[in-house]
Amino acid sequence: MIVRSLLATGLLCGLIASPVTSALAAGDPILVIGVQPETLDPYNTNTTLTTAVTKSFYEGLFEFDKDLKVKNVLAESYEVTPDGLVYTFKLREGVKFHDGTAFDANAVKANLERVLNPENRLARFNQFNRVKTVEAVSPFVVRITLKEPFGPFINSLAHASAAMISPAALQKWGKDIAFHPVGTGPFTFVEWKQTDSVKGAKFAGYWQAGLPKVDSITWKPVPENGTRAAMLQTGEADFVSPLPYEQAKTLSENKKLKVIAQDSIIERYVSMNMLQKPFDDPRVRQAINYAINKEALAKVAFNGYATPAKGIVPAGVLYAHPLSAWPYDPAKARQLLKEAGYANGFETTLWSAYTTSTAQKAIQFVQQQLAQVGIKVQTQALEPGQRVEWVQTAPDPKTARVRMYYAGWSSSTGEADWALRPLFSTEAWPPKLNNTAYYSNQEVDALIAKALVTTSDAEKADLYAKAQELIFKDAPWAPLVIEQNVYATSARLSGVFVMPDGNIDSRQAAIAP
């Protein structure tokens, strides 16, 4: 057996109560984000900021630190057989769910079997569908057997979606668990006012001594950039992410605020539905790539806090393969359109997955750029319900309404599998995952599948590099920019930070007295 015990010094230190905890354990920090959560079920969302909210109530066997390194949470250690098929986990004892029931091996079994049941139609099914069986060996030992080796398995378990939900709560609420989260996290659920806020209260029975350091926490979705910035300046918000790019420099001069800008692994792109004309023609897709000035987009929509995307997997993701950004060449775009039979252009629609001000700027910029080569685009920013119904759960690929789609993705497991498989494999067509280009290339599918089971890092890197090169050549996307994470906190708030994938860690949130 290969034995691995991931050191989690931060968690171990948390077991020792601090004398300053009582001084900080007060207040209700207001954390403002740019999108509205569509659910509080971590297994049924692909939205990073939604899982940032659910992390207040839930935690899993593992989690990522600020550098996307895996550390233990509810699992103390694990062993894996040399063939990579059987994982045995030693669980943390003495942990309670918010409803007073015990966290144990049966809870792990219940949660994984729930997401593995295809009848539940959970968004994260494909993240775990290589699990064959889950066995509760003893109250605090669980054995998971895979159908085939799966290199990123521990990373998948560290993803915020792999949360442990109280089995008693699952039985009580059923599908309505989406509105009644019951986990082992630092906060218990108070209320969800769907367009206004999500509130949690300090969980007195939380297993990490000294946490949480505040009495409650409130998340507020505010799509409008200016409003988020104003709330920070007036003291209505203690934390804002994303910070309006155009106001970051000015706000950084305010001594009552702390403004942070850091590299991310978030790529913004426009996918094109390859099942529909004219996007079934590679020349059209290439023309769209040539028609968009990514340098200018970074300045106009992101105020310089972004760089042109070089390839489809951002630097910082394990096995990312750097490629060249598509050059801005409107003459080449017009030539390709003419060759494809669209000398006079065509009309189409561009939807945005977000209603934020930055997203509005981005799709308007793309609209203007495409107009210069004869492509007339109608734009629409989708509300969460529209996004889910029209794009993510469209039942029939042949009749899916999506054409061009502005969105973003971060590989929240920290490696290339989750940057490629959910977006470019044939199995990832909606409603299963997020291949909104309806891209299908058997060679790419084979490379991704082989990379999942290989144990050689060198071979894995080669397989992923070949897959990225093929996808980039096929151009199912117009890769746009890699944005920076820009966020701000009030001077009185500490312990809240944005991770490279755009998720937010609020476990250590504290308000200075």
N, C-alpha and C positions, 0 to 999 in steps of 0.2 A: 504493500500500500504506500502511496505517496501522501505524506502528511503535511498539511499546510495550516498554520495558525496565523491569521492576519493580526498584526499588532494594532490595537486601537487605543493608543495612549490617551487621546482626548477623552474617550469614553470612560477609560479606567479612572482618569483623574476626576471625572464627573461624579464618581462614587464617593468622593471625599467632600463633605460639606465645607463650604467656604464661609469664613466669618463675615464676609461682606455681602453674602447672599441676601440677608434680611434687609439690608439697606437698599438693595436694588430691586427687591421683589415687590414692586409697586408699579402702577400705571398700566395704560392700555395703548401700546404703540399702534399707530395706524400705518399700515403698509399698503401703498397704492401701486397698482399694476395696470398695464395697458389694455388687458383683455378680460372679458367676463368668463369665469369658469363655466363650462357647459355641464359639468357633473362633479360630484364629490366621490365618485367611485374611481379609484386610481387605476383599476384594470380596464376602464372603459373610456380612456382618453388618449390622444396622441399629442395633446397640447402641453408644452413644457410649463407654462405659467399656471395651468390647472393643477399639475402635480405639485407645484410650489405651494399651493394652498393646501392640498391634501396632506402634505408632509407635516402640517401642524398637528394632525390627528393620528397619522399613521407612521409606522416605520417597518422595515423589513429585516431580513436576516443580515444583510450587509447594506452599506451605503457608500457613496463617493465623498471624498474630502474635497477641499477647494481646488485641488490639482487633478481631480478625477482619478485619484488612487483609491482602491477598494479598502474599506475597513469594516471590522466586525460591528454588528449592532445586536440583533437578537440571536445570532449564531456566534458561539465562542470560538469554534474551530471547525475544520472539515477535513475529511480524507477522501481521496479519489483513487480508484483502481488504475493500474498502469494502462489499461485499454481505454481509459477516459469515459467509461460507461456508467459507473456506479459511484455516487457521491454520498458520503455519510456525514451528517452534521450533528455536532454537539450543541444543544440549545442552551441559552441563558435561563437559569432557574429564578423563580420568585417574581416573574413579570406578570402584571395583571392588565387585562383590558379595562377600558373605561367603565364597562358594565359590571366589573368585579370578578368576571370569570378569568381563569388562568390561561396564560399563553403556554402552549405545549406542542408536542409533535402532532397531535390530532388537529391543531389549528393550522399548522403548515399544510397538512394533508388536505384539509377542507378548502383552503384558499387555492391551492394549485389545482385541485380537481375541479373546482368551480370554473377557473379560467380555461381549463382543458376541455370542458364540456361544450361542444360546438353549438348545442341548443341555446346556450346562454348568449351567444353572439357578442362576446366581449372584444373590444378593440385590440387588446393585447394577446389574443389567442396565439398568433403566429410567433410571439416572443417566447412562448413556452411550449409550443406544440411538438418539440422533440423529446419531451418527457414521456416516458413509457409508464412508469408506476411510481407511486409515492407511498412509502410504508412507515408507519409509526412503530419503530423497533422497540422503544420504551418511552416513558413519558417525556424524556428530554433528548431523545435520539431519533432522527428521521433519516431514512434512506431513500434517495431518489435515483432511479435507474432511467437512463436515456435510451432512446431507440437507436441512436448512433452517436459517435463522439461529437461534441459541440463545444469548441474552444471558448466561445464567449459566455459560457453558462453562468459562471460566477458574476461576471459583469452584468448579465441580464438580471440576476437576483439582487444586484446592488442598485438597479434602476428604481426610481421612485415609484414606478407602477407596481413593483413586486411587494406590495404592502401586506401586512398581516391584519386581516379584518376579523373581529370576534365571530366565531361560528354561531354563537347564540344570537348575535345581532343579524347575521345572514339569514338564519332560520326565521327570525321575527319579522324582518323587513322585506326579504326577497329582493326584487328589483329596486324597491324603494330605498335600499341601502345607499343609493346615489344621493339621497337627501338626508340621511341619518348616519353619518360616519361614526364608527365605534372601533377605535384601534388601541394601540399601546403608547401612542405619541404623547408629547408634553402637554397638549391641550385637549380638553373635551369639547365636543360640539355644543354650541349655544343656539345659533340660528343662521339661516341663509336667506337673506333678502336678495332675490336672484339678480336684480340689476343694480343693487346698491352695495351689499357687503356680505362677508362671511365672518362670523365671530366665534372665537374659542375662548374657553376659560381655563385657568391653571388646573392641571390634573394633580391633585394632592397625592395620589398614589403612584406618581411616575417613578420608575425604577432608578433613574439616575439622580442621586442625591444632589441637591442644590439647584436643580432645574425643574421647571422653568424659572427664570429670574423675574418674570413679570406676572401680574395677576391675570391678564387676558391679552388677546391679540385680535386685531381686526384687519381684514383684507378688504380693500375697496377697488373695484375695477373702474378705471377712468380712461376711456379711449382718447380723449382730446388732450393733445400735448400741452397746450397753454394752461388748461385747468389743472393738470398734474403739477406743473411748475408753480402755479399760484398757490396750491394747497401746501406745498413745501415752504414757501416764503411766508405764508400767514400762520404757519404752525398747525394747520389742519392735518398735515401728514408728517410722519417721522421718517418715512422711507419712500422713495419713488424709483420705480424701474419699469420701463426704460425712461431715463431722463430725456426730455426734448433736446435733441442734438443742437438745435439752433440757440438754445439758452444755456448750454453747459458752461461755456466760458464765463458768461456774466454771473451765473449762480456760483461758480467756483470762487468768486471774489467776496462772497458773503461769508463772514466769519462765523455765522451761526449754522453754516452748512458744511458738509463734507462731500465733495464731488469726486467720484472715482471713474476712470476710463481704463478699460483693460481689453486685451485681445479675447476673442471668443471663437467658438467653433460653429457659429450660426451662419449659414449660407442662405441668402435670398435668391430666388430664381423664378422664372416663368416656365411652367410646363405647358406642353402643347399636345392636345389629344390626337394621337397618331392614328386612331381608328376613323377619324373624320377628315374629309377634304377641307382645306388644302394641306393640312398638316401631315397627311400620309406621304407627302413628297419631301424627301430630305433636303431638296434645294430650297424649299420654302422655309424649313426650320433653320437652315444655315443662313438664309437671307435675314431672318429675324435676329439672329445672333449678330450678324454684321451691322445691322441697322441701329443697334443700341449702344450709345456711348457710356460705358460703365464708369469711366473716370468722372464724367459730368454728373452721372446719377449719384455717385458717392458724395459729391459736393452739394447737389441740389436737394436731395431727399435726406441725406445723413450728415450734412454740414461738415463733411470731411472725416467723420468718424466711421469710415468704411474704406475698403480697398477692393478693386476688381477681383472677382472670383477666378482663380486659376485652377480649373478643373471642377470636379463635382464633390470632392471630399476635402474639407478645409485642413490646412496645416494644424497640427495639434491633436488630430485624430490618428490613432494607431493604424498604420498601413495606408495613410493618405499618400497619393501619388501625384506630385506636382506636375501640372501641365501649363500651357500658355493660355492667358485670357484671350477670348475672341477679340480681334482688333476691330476698331470702329471704322467701317468702310461702307458708307451708304451707296456708293457707285457699284460696288461688288454686290450689295444687296439687291439693287434694282436689276442688275444683270441676271442674277440667279432667279429672280421672280419672272423675268421675261422668258428665260429658258424653261421655266416650269409652266408657262402658259398664262401668267398673271402679269402681263406687261402693264396693265392698268390697275394693278393691285386687286384687293378684295376687301370685303367687310367681315368683321368677326367681333367677338366679345372677349373681354378680359375681366375676370373676376378676381377679387382680392380675398384672401382668407381672413383678413383683418379689417377693422374699421378705424384703426388708429390714424392720426394725422400724418404720421410718417408713411404709412402704407398708401394713403390717399395721394401723397406727393409722388411716391414711387410709380403708381399705376398711371397717374397723369403724365409723368415724364415719359414712360414707355409709350403711352398713347401718342404723345407729340412726336417722338422719335419715329415711330412706325408710320405716322402720317406723312413724313418726309419722303418715304419710299412708296407711297401709294396705298398703304394698308390703313383702312378706316376702322377704328376700334371704339366700341362702346364699353365703358368701364362701369363696374358695380362692386362696391365693398359689401361682402356678405355678413349678415348678423350670424351669431353662433348657430342658431337653429337652421338657418338657410344653408350654412356651410356643411352641417351634418347631413341634412336631407338631400341637398342638391349634389354634393361632391362625395363626402365620405361614405355614405350608405346607398349611393346610387345602385340599384339592384342589377341592372342589365348594362354591361359595357357598351353594347351597340346603340343604346338609346340615351346614354349619359349626356346630360346637357352641357357639361363643362367643355370649353374649348381651350382658351388660354387661361392660366391660373397662376396668380402671384401668391407665393407662399414662402415659407422658410423652414429649415430643418437643422437640427443639431443632433449629432450622434450621441445620445445621452448615456450610452453604455461605454463611450470612450474609444471605440474601435470601429473599423471600417464596415463590419457586417451590418451594423444598424444604420450606417450611412448609405448602404447599397441595397440590401435585401428588401427593406420596406418601400423603397422608392423606384427600383428598377427591375426587380424580378417579376416574372410573369405571374407568380403566385400572389403578388402584392397588389393586383388590380383591386380597386374599391369593389365591394365594401370590406374586403379582407384587410388591406393596408392602404398605403398612400401613393401608389403608382398612378398618379392622376394624368400622366402622359399615355397610359395604357401601352407602355413600351414593352416589347417582347423580343428577346434575342436569345435563342437557344444556347449559343456559345457563352453568353454572359451568365445565363442561368446555371450552366454547368460549372463555370469558374467559381461562382458564388457558393454553390453547393459543395464543391471540392474543398474550397478554403475553409468551410465550416468544420470539416472532419480531419483536416491535416493537423499534425502535431508539430510540424517544422515551421519555425518562424520565417525562415528564408523562403520556403516554398509558399507559405501563406502570403508573404509580401509580394512575391512574383505573380501569384494568381490574382490578387486584388489589383495589382498594377495593370495587368492585361485587361481585366474587366473595366477598370476606369477608362482606359484608352479607347476601348470599343464603344462604351457608352458616350464618351465625349465626341467621338467621330460620328455616331448616329444622331446626335443632337436632339434628344427628346426634350431637352430643356434649353432655355437661354439662361445660363448661369450669370448672375448679376454681380453681387458683392458679398464679401464677408464683413459683417458689421462688428463694431466694437460693443462691448457691454458698457454702457454709460449709466450710472445710477448715483443717487445722492441720499444722504441721511442727515437728519438734524444732529446738532452737536451733542444733544443729550442721549441719543441712541447709540448703542454699540452692539456688536455680536451678530449683525445681519449682513450678509454679503451675497453677491451674485456669482454663480459658478460659471465656468467656461461655456457650458451648454445653455446658459440663460436661466437655469433653475435658481431658486433662492433658498438659502439656508437661514432659517430664523430660530433654530433651536436655542441658541445662546443669546437671544434678544434681551437687552437690559436697558433700563432707563435710569440715568444718573439722578441721584437725589437732589 
